[in-house]
Amino acid sequence: MDKELLSRFPKSKHIEVDTEACAGCLTCELACAARHFDGLCDRELSAIKIDADMLEYHFDYMVCRQCKAPSCVLACPKDAFYFDEKTGARVIDKSKCIKCGACVRACPFAGQKNKALRKVEKNGEKYIVKCDLCHGHEDGPYCVQVCPKAAVKLKA
């Protein structure tokens, strides 16, 4: 990608999980879904995903990396993405999004086990699920606030 195009995108903060400190409680997932979907605590709708192997007590995570060169933004046919002025997060304007999934297909991480950007259908409704660092909430990402082990962090 050329430097001129890259300069259009602001630097973004992002979420990281200390997998050594993580207890696998999934509180971050439930809190994320509840904050973004009117109190609905459904792990499928969470933008942060924890893959917990409780037998080995090992955890992996997947959350949008807020890419420097966001292919999801470039792929959107409706220009439904914008950038949060405070965090730089890549945010989906739900009033413009037609849930076509072009952003999901363009994401280089969408094919992984715990998809960071994905299309979900629940009760006849379609959703594009992506971390926006809790855009619009002054208190920042909820997953960071609720983690009982302080394993979820907001990084610059």
C-alpha positions as CSV (number, residue, x, y, z in Angstrom):
1,M,0.0,0.0,0.0
2,D,1.5,3.4,-0.9
3,K,2.5,6.0,1.7
4,E,0.0,8.5,0.4
5,L,-2.9,6.2,1.0
6,L,-1.6,5.2,4.4
7,S,-1.4,8.8,5.5
8,R,-5.2,9.0,5.1
9,F,-5.7,6.7,8.1
10,P,-5.1,7.9,11.7
11,K,-3.0,5.9,14.1
12,S,-5.3,3.9,16.4
13,K,-5.2,2.5,19.9
14,H,-6.0,-1.2,20.2
15,I,-6.9,-3.9,22.7
16,E,-4.3,-6.4,23.9
17,V,-4.8,-9.3,26.3
18,D,-2.1,-10.6,28.6
19,T,-2.8,-14.3,28.1
20,E,-0.7,-15.2,31.1
21,A,-2.9,-13.1,33.4
22,C,-6.2,-14.1,31.7
23,A,-8.4,-16.4,33.8
24,G,-10.6,-17.4,30.9
25,C,-13.7,-16.1,32.7
26,L,-15.1,-14.5,29.5
27,T,-16.4,-11.5,31.4
28,C,-14.8,-9.3,28.7
29,E,-16.9,-11.0,26.0
30,L,-20.2,-10.7,27.9
31,A,-19.5,-7.1,28.8
32,C,-18.7,-6.2,25.2
33,A,-21.9,-7.7,23.8
34,A,-24.0,-6.1,26.5
35,R,-22.6,-2.7,25.9
36,H,-23.0,-2.8,22.1
37,F,-26.3,-4.7,22.0
38,D,-28.6,-3.1,24.6
39,G,-27.7,-5.5,27.4
40,L,-27.8,-8.7,25.4
41,C,-25.1,-10.9,27.0
42,D,-24.4,-13.1,24.0
43,R,-20.8,-14.2,23.3
44,E,-21.5,-14.5,19.6
45,L,-22.0,-10.7,19.5
46,S,-18.8,-9.9,21.3
47,A,-16.1,-8.1,19.4
48,I,-13.4,-9.6,21.7
49,K,-13.1,-13.3,21.6
50,I,-11.2,-15.5,24.1
51,D,-10.3,-19.0,23.1
52,A,-10.0,-20.8,26.4
53,D,-8.3,-24.2,26.7
54,M,-9.2,-25.0,30.3
55,L,-7.4,-28.4,30.2
56,E,-4.1,-26.8,29.4
57,Y,-5.1,-23.5,31.1
58,H,-4.0,-21.6,28.0
59,F,-5.8,-18.7,26.4
60,D,-5.7,-17.0,23.1
61,Y,-7.6,-13.9,22.0
62,M,-8.8,-12.2,18.9
63,V,-10.0,-8.6,18.7
64,C,-9.8,-6.1,15.8
65,R,-6.2,-4.9,15.5
66,Q,-7.3,-1.5,14.2
67,C,-4.9,-2.0,11.3
68,K,-2.7,0.8,10.0
69,A,-3.9,0.0,6.5
70,P,-7.5,-1.1,7.2
71,S,-8.6,-3.2,4.2
72,C,-12.1,-3.4,5.7
73,V,-12.5,0.4,5.4
74,L,-11.3,0.4,1.8
75,A,-13.7,-2.5,0.9
76,C,-16.9,-1.0,2.2
77,P,-19.1,-0.1,-0.8
78,K,-21.2,2.4,1.3
79,D,-18.3,4.3,3.1
80,A,-19.8,3.1,6.4
81,F,-16.5,3.4,8.2
82,Y,-15.2,6.4,10.0
83,F,-12.4,7.1,12.5
84,D,-12.9,7.9,16.2
85,E,-11.3,11.3,16.8
86,K,-10.1,10.3,20.3
87,T,-8.8,6.7,19.8
88,G,-8.4,6.4,16.0
89,A,-10.6,3.3,16.1
90,R,-12.1,2.2,12.8
91,V,-15.9,2.5,13.5
92,I,-18.9,1.3,11.5
93,D,-21.7,3.7,11.0
94,K,-24.7,1.4,11.6
95,S,-27.0,3.8,9.6
96,K,-24.9,3.4,6.5
97,C,-23.8,-0.3,6.9
98,I,-25.8,-2.6,4.6
99,K,-24.3,-5.8,6.3
100,C,-23.0,-7.1,2.9
101,G,-19.9,-8.5,4.5
102,A,-17.4,-6.9,2.1
103,C,-15.4,-5.7,5.1
104,V,-15.3,-9.2,6.5
105,R,-14.1,-10.7,3.3
106,A,-11.4,-8.0,3.0
107,C,-10.1,-8.5,6.6
108,P,-6.8,-10.5,6.6
109,F,-7.7,-11.9,10.0
110,A,-11.4,-12.9,9.2
111,G,-10.4,-16.5,8.3
112,Q,-9.0,-17.2,11.7
113,K,-10.6,-19.3,14.4
114,N,-11.8,-16.4,16.6
115,K,-12.7,-13.9,13.9
116,A,-12.0,-10.3,14.8
117,L,-14.5,-9.0,12.2
118,R,-17.4,-11.1,11.3
119,K,-21.0,-11.2,10.1
120,V,-23.5,-12.7,12.6
121,E,-27.1,-13.6,12.2
122,K,-29.3,-13.8,15.4
123,N,-33.0,-14.1,15.5
124,G,-33.4,-13.0,11.9
125,E,-31.2,-9.9,12.4
126,K,-27.8,-9.5,10.7
127,Y,-24.9,-7.8,12.4
128,I,-21.3,-6.9,11.5
129,V,-19.3,-7.3,14.7
130,K,-16.1,-5.4,15.1
131,C,-14.3,-3.7,18.0
132,D,-14.7,0.0,18.0
133,L,-12.9,0.6,21.3
134,C,-16.4,1.4,22.8
135,H,-16.7,4.5,20.5
136,G,-19.0,7.1,22.1
137,H,-18.4,5.9,25.7
138,E,-16.3,8.4,27.6
139,D,-15.1,5.7,30.0
140,G,-13.4,3.8,27.2
141,P,-13.5,0.1,26.3
142,Y,-15.7,-1.8,28.7
143,C,-13.7,-5.1,28.4
144,V,-10.7,-3.2,29.9
145,Q,-12.8,-2.0,32.8
146,V,-14.5,-5.2,33.7
147,C,-11.6,-7.7,33.5
148,P,-11.2,-9.0,37.1
149,K,-7.5,-9.9,36.4
150,A,-6.6,-6.6,34.6
151,A,-5.5,-8.8,31.7
152,V,-7.3,-6.7,29.0
153,K,-5.5,-3.4,28.2
154,L,-5.9,-0.5,25.9
155,K,-2.6,0.2,24.1
156,A,-1.4,3.2,22.1
